[in-house]
Amino acid sequence: MDRNWSKTIRCLALILALVGIIWFPLAARILIGPLVIAALLAYALYPAVTFLPVRAKLGRNLLVP
């Protein structure tokens, strides 16, 4: 079995890879906004979530659903 790809198959694989690289961010752009908002909220609320169990003597499971 020959392990070398023909020139046609290599060009086809390259074109498919480039199309995939261009298509994926376009298809995922609907998710990027909510993910950024979720990351910012998590970053902003993390200090409160770590501070309240110590200060209010509440279990973390009561503060985080």
C-alpha positions in Angstrom: 0.0 0.0 0.0 1.4 3.3 -1.0 1.5 5.9 1.8 2.2 8.9 -0.4 -0.8 11.0 -1.3 -1.2 12.1 -4.9 -0.9 15.8 -5.7 -4.6 16.0 -6.4 -5.5 14.5 -3.0 -3.1 16.9 -1.3 -4.6 19.9 -3.0 -8.1 18.7 -2.2 -7.2 18.2 1.5 -5.6 21.6 1.6 -8.7 23.3 0.1 -11.0 21.4 2.5 -8.9 22.4 5.5 -8.9 26.1 4.4 -12.7 26.1 3.9 -13.1 24.5 7.3 -10.8 27.1 8.9 -12.8 29.9 7.3 -16.3 28.3 7.9 -15.9 27.4 11.6 -15.6 30.9 13.0 -18.5 32.1 10.9 -20.6 29.3 12.1 -19.6 29.8 15.7 -20.1 33.5 15.9 -23.6 33.1 17.3 -22.0 31.5 20.4 -19.1 33.9 20.9 -21.2 36.8 22.4 -22.9 34.7 25.1 -19.6 32.9 25.9 -17.8 36.3 26.4 -20.7 37.6 28.6 -20.6 34.3 30.7 -16.8 34.6 31.1 -17.1 38.2 32.2 -19.8 37.4 34.7 -17.8 34.5 36.1 -14.8 36.7 36.5 -16.8 39.5 38.2 -18.7 37.2 40.6 -15.8 34.9 41.6 -14.6 37.2 44.5 -18.1 37.3 46.0 -18.5 33.6 45.7 -15.2 33.0 47.5 -15.8 35.7 50.1 -19.4 35.0 51.2 -18.9 31.4 52.5 -16.2 32.7 54.8 -17.9 35.9 55.9 -21.5 34.7 56.1 -20.7 31.2 57.4 -22.8 29.8 54.6 -22.0 26.7 52.7 -20.8 27.2 49.1 -23.6 24.9 47.9 -26.2 27.4 49.2 -24.6 30.3 47.3 -23.9 28.5 44.0 -26.8 26.7 42.4 
